Amino acid sequence: MLAKALNMKLETDASKVKSALQKAFMDEGTMDFYAAPSILAIQKKGFIQGSPVDINDPKRGYVFQPKARLLRSDAAIIIAKVMADQKKLPKLLS
C-alpha cells in the first residue's frame, strides 16, 4: 500500500526483484509474488529493514515476516521515515 500511495517506481523484472529481496531478507520465499516489487521499493528507499534473525548478531541477516502483524510502533517509525523523506519532518537518526 505504501509503495502505491507514494507512486514509487517498481522493478518489473521478476528475477531482479527476487535476487534483490534474497539479499535483503532471508524469508524472501514466503512473500506473495504480487507484493515483492513493492516490498523491494520500500526496502530500497529505507522505509523498512526487517527484523534481525539474531538480535545479538545482525550480520546473520534479516527477515520480513510477511504474515506478521504490524505494531503501532513499527507503523509510526515507517510514517516518520516517509515524512522525513518528504521533508515534512527533520531527518531521523537511526
C-alpha positions in Angstrom: 0.0 0.0 0.0 2.8 2.4 0.9 4.6 2.0 -2.5 1.3 2.6 -4.3 0.4 5.6 -2.2 3.8 7.2 -2.8 3.7 6.3 -6.6 7.1 4.6 -6.3 8.7 3.2 -9.3 8.6 -0.6 -9.1 11.1 -3.0 -10.7 9.3 -5.0 -13.4 11.9 -7.8 -13.9 10.8 -10.6 -11.6 14.3 -12.2 -11.5 15.9 -8.9 -10.4 13.2 -8.4 -7.7 13.8 -12.0 -6.4 17.5 -11.6 -6.3 17.5 -8.3 -4.5 15.0 -9.5 -2.0 17.0 -12.7 -1.3 19.9 -10.4 -0.4 17.8 -8.2 1.9 15.6 -10.8 3.6 16.2 -14.5 4.5 12.5 -15.3 4.1 12.0 -13.9 0.6 10.4 -17.2 -0.4 7.4 -16.5 1.8 6.4 -13.2 0.1 3.5 -13.1 -2.3 4.7 -12.6 -5.8 2.5 -9.6 -6.4 3.8 -7.7 -3.4 7.5 -8.4 -4.0 8.2 -5.3 -6.2 6.5 -3.0 -3.7 8.4 -4.6 -0.8 11.7 -4.1 -2.7 10.8 -0.4 -3.4 10.2 0.5 0.2 13.2 -1.5 1.4 15.5 0.3 -1.1 14.1 3.6 0.0 15.0 2.8 3.6 11.4 2.8 5.0 11.8 -0.8 6.2 14.7 -3.0 7.1 13.1 -6.1 8.6 13.7 -7.9 11.8 17.1 -9.3 12.7 17.3 -13.1 12.8 19.5 -12.8 15.8 19.2 -9.6 17.8 22.7 -10.1 19.2 24.2 -10.6 15.7 22.6 -8.5 13.0 25.1 -9.8 10.5 23.2 -13.1 10.4 20.5 -11.4 8.3 17.0 -10.0 8.4 13.5 -11.4 7.8 10.5 -9.6 6.5 7.8 -11.8 8.1 5.0 -11.0 5.6 2.4 -12.8 7.7 3.2 -10.9 10.9 1.1 -8.1 12.3 2.4 -4.6 12.1 2.7 -3.0 15.5 1.7 0.6 16.1 5.2 1.5 17.0 6.5 0.0 13.7 3.9 1.9 11.7 4.9 5.1 13.5 8.5 4.6 12.6 7.6 3.9 8.9 5.4 7.0 8.8 8.1 9.2 10.4 10.7 7.9 7.8 8.3 8.7 4.9 7.6 12.2 6.3 11.3 12.8 6.8 11.9 11.7 3.2 9.3 14.2 2.1 10.9 16.9 4.1 7.9 17.2 6.4 10.0 16.2 9.5 13.7 16.6 10.3 15.9 13.7 9.2 15.7 10.8 11.7 18.6 9.3 13.5 18.9 5.5 13.0 
